[in-house]
Every structure is written in C-alpha cells, then in structure tokens.
Amino acid sequence: MTEQQITDKPLNGQRPSPINSRKGRKKEWKDLTIDPLSEGYDSHQADYVVGKAPITWALLEVGQLFSRSKSGKNLHVKLNDGRAMCLDTRRPIEFKPTIRNSTQVWVVTNFNSTSASKSDF
C-alpha cells in the first residue's frame, strides 16, 4: 500500500472527520450587563464582608460568593467557568471567554448567615 492509500483508509469502516466540521449552533455569548445593584441597594439581612482587593473571574472557585463591585452591595455565586447567578435578582450572568482573565470581582471573605433575622434568598 502506498502512503496515500494508508491515509485514505477508513478507520473501523468510517472515514475520520475533522474537528472543525462539527454540526450545531455556535455559542453566542451575551455581553455582561452593567450591574444595577452596584450602588443604592439595601444590604442583605446576613452580614458579609468583601475583600479589599479584587481578583480576576478566572481565579474564583465554583460555588464561591463574590460581588461585582467593591462596595459589596450585591452578591453573586459562580456556577461554572462562564456563568454566575445574582442572588439578589436571581438572574444569570455570562462571562465571555475573552474577558474572563481581565474582569475583576471582589470575593466574599466573611459571611454570617446566623445574624439574619429572615432568609432573603
């Protein structure tokens, strides 16, 4: 067999397909909206403290609480590498792959839910 015949030979009765010929919809990322709760929002019933210095989105662990502003007036939880959920509005937000290493967030460093008089989320 020649080299060309070997490369054209089907594997297990099927021809190998290139990765870039996959079918289906491409993911369309939504732009990250301006946070409406960054200022002028009543704080949660429970006490919580955000860190003094921001970190990038990529450094957060899944399930970690964070705020999108240094004022700490909002709470979000990271769901996976590209999504988070706002605990105040219960709306998901998406982080495009192009901004994941540059978007800054403030981690909740202390959260005391026993100080809450009622559950707020």
N, C-alpha and C positions, 0 to 999 in steps of 0.2 A: 504494500500500500504506500502510496506517496503521502507526503506531508499534508497536502491539500485534502486528500481523501480522509485522513485521520481527523482533521479539524472539522470536516463536514459530516462526520459520522454521528448519527443520533445517539443520545445517551438514554438508555432504557426505553428505546422506541420513541423518544421525544427529542425535538431539537431544543437546545438551550436557548432561552430568550434573554435578551439583555435587560438589565435592571431598569433602564430608563424607558422601557416600553410598557410599563405598568398602566393598567386602566384605572379609571376612577377620578374623582374630583380632587383637585389640589386644595390644600388647606388655605383658606383665606383668613388672615389674622386681622382682627379688629384693632383699630387704634385705641390706645389707652386713654380713657376719658380723663378730664380734669376732675379731681376729687371734690365733690360738692360739700363734703363734710369736713374738709381740712380746717375750717375756721367757723366759729359761731355755732357749734353743736354742743348740746348738753353732754356731759361726760357720762360714762356708764355708771350703773349702780355699784359695781365692784370697783375696787381700787386697782389700778395698774400703772406701771411706770415704763416709759420707753427709754431706750439707750440714748446717751448723749451724742454719739457719733453714728452716722449712717453706714450701712453696709450695702453691698450690691445684692440684687434679687437672686443671683445665681448661688450666693453663699447661704441662703436660707434653707432650712430643712423642711421637708413636707410635714405639715401639721403645726408649724411654728406660727405664733401670733406676731403680727407686725402692724405698723402704721405707715401710711404713705407720706405723712408729713411729720416734721419734727415737733409740732405742737402736740401730737399724740391724741388728737380729737376723734380719731376713727380707729377701728380695729378690723383687721383682715386676717385670714388664715390661709396659708399656702396649701393648695390641693395637689399640685404636681408642678413639673418644670415650667409649664406655660400658663397655669391658671391659679387664681385665688378667689376667695369668696369674702365679700364685705359682710361683717357680722351685723352692721347697723342697718343696711338696706337689703341684705340677703341677695345681692346681685353679684354674679360672677364677673371677674375682670380677666383679661388675657394679656400676657406679656409676649410680644413678638420675639423671635429668636435674635433679631438684630439689636434689641435694646436690653436683653437680659443681663448682659455684663456691665451695663452702664447705669441702669435705673437704680436709684438709691432708695432704701427703705429703712425704717427705724424699728428695731426688734423690741418686742415687749420683754423687758428684763424681769419684771416682777408683776404677778397677777394674784390678787387675793379675792377669791370669789366668796369667802365666808363673810366678808364685810358687806355683801349685797343685802338690801332689805327685800328685794324681789328679783326674780330672774328677768333679765332683759334681752336674752337671746336664746 
